[in-house]
């Protein structure tokens, strides 16, 4: 797939046209974006939200990242960028790099030759994007596929009032055995291009903060003029929530999906899961006498419960006349399901039969330590000690053996240029948005319910497809199946994971070790990245534990494991049930025995008198004195 893009770039003469250089000090700030609670967030250069990045295709995008947090490591991932030949800049901590420790700086070179469209940059270490480390990235092509007059980048997201680490400690806990994810306090939306903050242009200003912005206290406003066409870029930067997006009084056409230009597709509404992006074209109305609401409603069915104070919907507005009132939102009784296979890319790429097919069963269950984990094929992901890319590049021919990457790294080795198919069976009760680093995949099949006999929701698979949809993040429905395919033409180590941050934290991830021998021949990790590992005593050569061995993995992350079951029952559950049954049987037998009246009344009285006299005699001197003391029984 990337080979076709290389050819396209050569034909169109795409070259590095300009330098776009940024100095980012990842640091704490305080803000109140939902107008309900001021909290500490992770921002850039003392501000939040972080600055949006806009470049032209072929620009040399360089971001110097300094960790100014003081008490935590960090790292950034540019979501959706291929990084062909430079996977060490992908930013997935412990997969393609060691973390950036406090006070250190790493420089990321982000290639823009092969990508255009709407992307985002976010933290990829310990859920830091939940705490605010996230911002849009737009790569403009030399010529747009569609004409429009103006554009807006509309950022959606859920919002928490507590820190990610505090919420994670509650979520990954034996006292939450069902795995009920932290529920956000609300949602936020803002126009990134309309942010009033000032940002630093050079390293000399890196320590200067200009304050913070609520960004959303008055709601996002999109100013429209009659006769104009607008491009609205939608980015869901949420940690958890899926949004249902609709726009009253206007028709919309999807023209881009996750950086892939598409044929226009008319919609009235659209689902957008965590990490997905869409561009829609909207024609302004001729009648400008009133303003119109934009509805962005969180899918409450994803939450285990809905608190009374949680407002699921957030409203932005299209404003034609600022003197007119902002209208109330429209509400819906239900939201129809969405299917990613309805879109058609502008650049044609036919479906090709798979050379390698990988079945990935998605599970969530309580493990041996009592905590609820996510897994692929009953293996929950644990971060390796040595970053997987560094193991791939340093182990020679042994890098084709998935065992050296660790039993719980969930590593799959892919042959160079194979057409790889992932069959994603979702046996969980939640929808899951899955993201593949380093690639866009073709979405060749989607079933809403694999157990259904209804062909409208569980259709037959069609192997011959002229031009299936390509994207980097796909939603797999609860109880459903999605089949995606991609060409293994980007040697490196690429993380594949659920983009619900809580589920990544819970282990729903895998790593694709792509074309290891070709990676060794073509990738050279910058020395600064290796020095970062050395400074933290993290090995950057060898197997998962830093040894040049295919059999010695002593010290690798081990466990927890799924609990053993018989007919779906764990040992603890069976023991508890057995105890309940035994107690119930004893209780019932006692009741029956007592009801059978085994002693007659006079026999019971004689037994009681004998027992009383026995106690009197056994009382010794005390019993003797008791007999001399008058009592009620002696008075009878």
N, C-alpha and C positions, 0 to 999 in steps of 0.2 A: 504493500500500500504506500509506504514512504518512497519506494523507488519511483512510483508514478509521479509523486509530488516533486522529487528531484528533477525529473524530466520536465515537468511543467515549469519549475523555477528557472531551468536553463533556457527554455524556449521564450519565456517572458522577460528574461534578462534581469531577474530580481537580484539585487546586490545590496551590500551593506551601504546604505545611503547616508546615514548620519549616526552620531554618537549620542545616546540618551543615557546619561550617567546620573546616578542617585546615591546619596549618602543617607542611610537609614540607621538611626539609633533606636533599637527596639527597647522601649521604656514604658514605665507606668504613667497613667494619667487618670483623671477622675472625670466622669461624665454621667449624664442623666438622659439618655436618648429616648426613654419611654415616658419621661416626665413624671415618673412615680418614685424613683429611687436613685440617688447618686451612688455610684460604686467605682471601685478601682478597676481599670481596664488595661489591656496591653495595647499601646499605640506606637506611633512613630514620631520621634523627635518631640516627645512630650505632648502630642496632640492626638485627638481621636474624633472622627474616624481617620484612618491612615490615608495618605494622599493617593488618589487614583492615578494610574499610569496609562498614558496614551502614546503609542509610537506608530511609525509607518513600517510596513513589511520590508524587511531587509535592514532595518536600523540595528545598530549594535547596542543592545540594552544591557547595561551593567549596573548592578546594585551592590554597593558596599554595605554590608550588614554588621553593625556593632551590637553586641549584647550588652545593653545598659540596664538590665533587670536587677542585677546584683545578687539575686537569690535563686535563680533558675537558669538552666540551659535553654537553648532555642535553636531554631532553624526555619527556613521558609521554603515553600514549594510553589512553583508556578504551575497552576492547575491547567492541564490540557496541552502543554507544550511538549513537543516530541523529544527534544534533547538528543537528536540522532548524532552519535559520535561524541557526546559530552554528557552522558547520563549522570556523571558525578555532580552536576549542578541541579539535579532534579529536586533535591532538598528533603527527601524522605529520610529522616534521621534513623540511623542504624540499618538502613537499607542501602543508601548511596553515600552516606557521610557519617562522621561522628558529630555529636551536637556541638554548637557554639557555646563555650562556657562563658560566664560573666566576665566582661572586660575585653573579650577577644573580638576580632573582626575577620569575617570571611567575605570574599568577593564572588558574587554569582554573575556569570555571563549567560544571558538568556537569549538563545537564538530565535530570530523572528522570520527567517527565510521561508520556512515551510508552513507557517501558520498565519491565518488572518481571522478576524472576528472577535468574539467576546470571551474573555477568560477571567481568571482572578488569581491573586497571590495570597497565600495564607500560611499561617504557622502549621508546621507538621511535627510538633513535639508536644506530648502530654496535653493535647486538647487546647493549645493556646489560642486557636482561632475562636473557640467558644468564648474566651475572655476578650475578644476584640481584634486579634491580629489577623486582619483580612481586608482586602481592598481589590477593586476592579482593575483589570488590564484589558485594554482595547488595542488591537493591531489592525490598522487600516491598510487595505490593499491599494495597489497603484490606481486601480479603477474599481469602483463599487459595482456590484452586479445589478443594483437597482438604484433608481434616482429618488432622492428625497431632499427636502430643504433643510431640516434640522434634525438633531437627535438628542435623546436623553438616555442616560444610564440610570436605571431604577434598581436600587439594591434592596432586596428583601432579606429578612432574617428573623429568627426567634431570638428572645432575649431573656437572660437569667440575671437574677439579682445576687446570687451567690457565686463564689469562685468555682471554676471547673474542678479543681482538686478536692474541694470540700464536698461538692456534689458527687464526685466519683467515689469518695470514701463511703458515702451512703449507698450508692448504687451497687458497687462491687463489694457486697457484704452478705454474710450468711443470713442476716436479718431481712434481706430482700431476695429470698430464694426463687421467686418467680421472675426476677429480672425486670421489675417495673422501672422504666427509665425516668430520670429527672424531668419534670414537666416545666416548660418555660413559664416565666411570669407574664409573658406577652410577646408581641411582635413589633418590629420596627421596619420602617421603609424610608429611604431618603434618595434624593437625586444626587448622585456622586459628582456630576459635572457642575452642580450648583453649590457645592460646599464652600462656605465663606472663609475657611481657614487659609492661613499662609503657611507655606512649607519651605524647608531649607533647600538651598541650591548648591551648597558646598559643604565640605567637611568642617570648615571653620565655624559654621553655625550649628553644628550638630548638637550642642548642649543647650541651645536656646529654644524654649517652648513659647508658643504664642497663645496659650490658653486652650480651652476645649469648647466644643460645640455640641448642643443637644441634638442638632440636625433634624429633629422630627417633632418638636413640641407643637408646631403649627401644622404638621402634616406635609407630605411631599406635594409640591405644586408643579404641574406641567402646563406652561402657558402656550396656548394654541392660537393661531391666526387663520382665518378663513382662507381657503385656497392653497394652503400649504400641506405637504405630506411629511409626516414625522416617523423617524425610526426610534423605537423604544427598545433599548437593550435591557432585558430582565436577567438578573443574577440572583439566585437563591443562595445566600451565604449562611444559611441556617446550620445549626448543629444537629437538629432533629426534625423540625417541622417541614411538611410538604404544604405548599400553598396552591390554592385554587384562584387563578387570576382571571378577572373579567373587567370589561370596560363598558359602562352604560352609554348608549346613544351613538356608538361608533362601531364600524366594522374593522376587523383586524385580519391581517395576513401574516403568517409565519414565513420568514425569509432566511432564517439562520438558526441552526440547532448546534449548540456546543462548538461553535467555530466552523461549522459546515454550512455553506450557502445551499439553500434549498429552492425548489420550485415554489411559487407562492401557494400557500395553503390557507384557505379561509377558515377562521375559527370564531366562535362566540365566547369561548373560555378555554383555558388551558391549565393542566396540572404542571407544576414545576417542583421537582424534588430537590432535596439538599444537593448542592454543587452543580445543578444543571443551569444552562443559560439558553435563552431564546432571544431572537430579534423579531419584532413585529413591525409592520408598516401600518400606519393609521392615517387615513385621510381626514383632514379637519372638516367640520360641518360648515355649510353655507350660512346656517342660522346661528348667530353668535349671541343670542339674547339670554342664554342661560349657560351655567356651568354644569359639569357632569362628574359623577363619582367613579373612581377606580377602586374595585373591590379586590382585596387580597386576604383570603380567608385561610387560616391554618386548618389542616385536616385533623379534627378532634378525635377521629377514630384511631389515630396512631397513639393516643395517650391512654394509659391505663385508667385514668380518671380525669375528670375536668373540674378543677376547683371552681367554687362559686364566683371568685373574683377574677377568673381568667377570661379575658376578652379574646375570642378566637379571630375576629375580623379586624383588619386595619384598613383605613380608607385614605387614598390619595385623591387628587382632583385634577381634572382638565379644566383650566380656567380660560374662558374667552373674554369675560368682562369682570374685572376686579371689583366693580361696584355691586355686582349681584351676589347673593348668598351662595355659600357652598352647600350643595345638596346632601341629603342623607343617603347612606348606602342602600343598595338593594340587597335583599337576602334570598337565599335559596333553600329549599327543603331537602335537596339531595344533590350530590355531585356525581355525574357519570364518570366511569373509569376512562382512562386514557391509554392509547396504544401507540408506541413509538414507531411502529412500522408504517404509519400512514404518510410519513414525509419522504420526499424524493430529492436526493442531492442534485445540484446542478451539474457537477462533474460526474460523468458516468463511470461506475466501477462495478462490473457484474459480480454476482456471487460465484465463488469457486468452491468445489467440494473440499471437505476438510482432509488434510493429511494426518492430523493428530486431533483426537477428540478427548476432552477431559470433562468428566462428570463431576460436578461440585454440588453436593447436598448441603443445604443450609439448615443448621439446627441451632436451637437455644435450649439449654437444660441445666439443671443444678449438677455440679461436678462433685468429686469426692471431698472437696473442702467446703461444700455447702453453698458455694457461690454460683450464680447463674452465668454461664459463659456462652459465647457464640462460637460456631465452628464450621469449617468445611470438612465434610466426611469424618466427623467426630474428632478432628484435631483442632484444638484452639491455639491461635497464634501467640507466640512469645517472641519478643524482640531478641535477635541474636546478639552475641557479645561482639563479634567482629562484623562490621557492616557487610551485607551479603555481596555487594558489588566488589568489595576488596577481596573477599574469599574467591569470588569468580575470577578475578584478575591475577591471583597469586598462586593458584593451585594447579596450574598446568593442565594436563589431560584429565586429572582427577576432578576437574570442575564440571565434568559431565555427569558426575555421580551426585544425585540430590541429597544423599545422606550427609555429605560433608557440610551442608548448610544448616543442619540441625533438624532433629525430629519434629520440633514444634515451630519451625520457621515456615512449614507448609510449602516447601520449595518444589516447583515443577520445572524440569529442564526442557527447553524448547529447541528443536533443531532449526538451524539457519534456513530461512525462506520457506519453512513449512507454513501451510495455511492451517491455523489453529482454531479449533472450535471449543467454546466453553458452553456446557449445558448446565444451566443454573436452576436447580430445583429448590424452591423455597418452601420448606416444611414448617416454617414459622408463621405466627399469626400476624406479623407486621409486613408491610411493604418495605423493600430494601433497595436503596439507590447504590449501585455498584460502580466504582470508578477504576479504570485501568490507567496507570501511569505509562507514559511513553508511547501511547497509541490512541488512535480512534478505531473502534471496531464496527463491523456491520451488524445491525440488529436484524437477523434473518428469520426470527420466529418469536412469537409471544403467545402464551396461553394464560388466561386468567384463572383457570382451575384445571389442573391436570387430571383430576378424578371425574370431571364432568363428561357426560355423553352429548352435551350440546355443542355442535360444531361452531356456533357463533362465539363461544368463549373458550373452546378448546379445539381449535381448527386443526386439520391435517397439515403436515409440513410440506412445503413446496421447495424442492431442491433447486429448481430453475428460477432464478430471480434476476431481472435485468439490471437493477440498480438499488439494492437495499440501503436503508438509512445508515449513516455513519455518525457516531458520536462517541464521547468518552465517558459518559455517565448514563446508566440505564436503570429504570425502576423495574424490579422483579416483584410481581404481585404476590401477596400472601396466598399460599397454596398453588402458585403458578409456576410456569417454566419459561425461561428466556434463553434463546440460543444466540450467541454472538460469535463472530469470526473475525480474525485479523491475521495479517501476514507477519511472520516473525522476521522482519527485515530491519530491526533496530537492536543490535547487540547490546546487552546490558542486563541489569537486575531491576525489575519493575514490580512495584507493589500493586496488588489488586485487593480492594477492600470495600466494605460497606462505608458509605460516606455519612451515615449517622454516627457522629463522633462517639457516642456511648457504645455503639456496637463495635467500632474499631477498638475502643478501650477494652471491650469484653472479648476480643480475640477473633473477630470475624474478618480475617485477612489471610492472604497467601502471597507468595513471591514467585514471579516467573523469571527463571534464570535463562535468558535468551541468548542463543548462539554463543556459548562461553568461549570457544576457541577463537571465533572472529572478534569477540570483545577484547581478548588478550592481545590481538594483533593491532587493534585500532584505538583503544582507549588508554590515555595516560593521565592519571589523576594528578591535579596540581599539587605541588609540594606543600602549599599552605594548608590544604585539607588533611594531608598526612601528618603534618606538624601538629595540627589541632588534636588529632588522635593521640599522638605521643605525649602531649602536654597533659592529657587526661588518663595516661596509662592504659589506653585502649589499643590492643594490637590491631595492625592493619594488614597483616598477612596471615595465611594459614586458614584452617577450617573454622568452624563456628567458635571454637575456643582459642584460636590462634596457634594451633599446632599443625605442622606439616604432616598430617596423618589422615588416612581414610578410615581408620578404625577407632582411634582414641579421641573420644569426645567428652572426656571427664570434665565435669564442671558446667556442662551445657544446661540451659533451662530445661527443667524436667517436671512435667505435670502442671496442673492437675489433670485428671482424666475423667471421662464419663463414668458414672456409677454403673456397676454391673447390674443388669436387669434380667428378669425372667417374665416374659409376656408383658414387658413394659414396667415391671415393678423392680425398684432397687432393693438391695438387701435391707437397708434401714426401713424402707416402707413395708417390706414383707414382715420384718420383725415387729414393727409397730402394729401391723394388722393382726399378726398372730397373738400378740399380747392382749389386744382388744377382744379378740375372739375368745381366748382362754378366760379372761375376766368376765365376759358376758356369760359364758357357759357356767362358771362357778356361781355367779349371781343368780342365774335362772334355776340352777339345781337347788340352791339354798331356799329360794322362794317356794319351789315345788315341795321340797322336804318339809318345810315349816307348815305349808298348807295341808299336808297329809296328816298332821296332828299325831306324831308318833307316840306321845305320852297322853294318858287320860288326865283329867284335871286333878283327881285325888292322888294319882301317882306323882304329879308335879308338886303338889303340896307336901307330900311325905319327903320327896327329895329336897325341897327347900328347907324343911325343918331340920333334916339330918345335916344339911350343909351348914345351917346356922349353929347348931350345937357343936359341930366339929370346929368351927372357927372360935367358939367360946372356949372350948377345952384347950385349943392351941394357943390361946392368948396368955398362958402362964399366970403370973401374979396379976398382971394387968387385967386378964380376963376375970380373975377372982374378984378384984375390986369392982369391976364392971357389974358383976352380979349383985353386989351389995348396994349399988346405986340405983334408986328407983328410976324407972323409965316408963315410957308409954307402953312398951310391950309387957312389962311386969304388972301394969295396972289393969290389964284386960282380964 
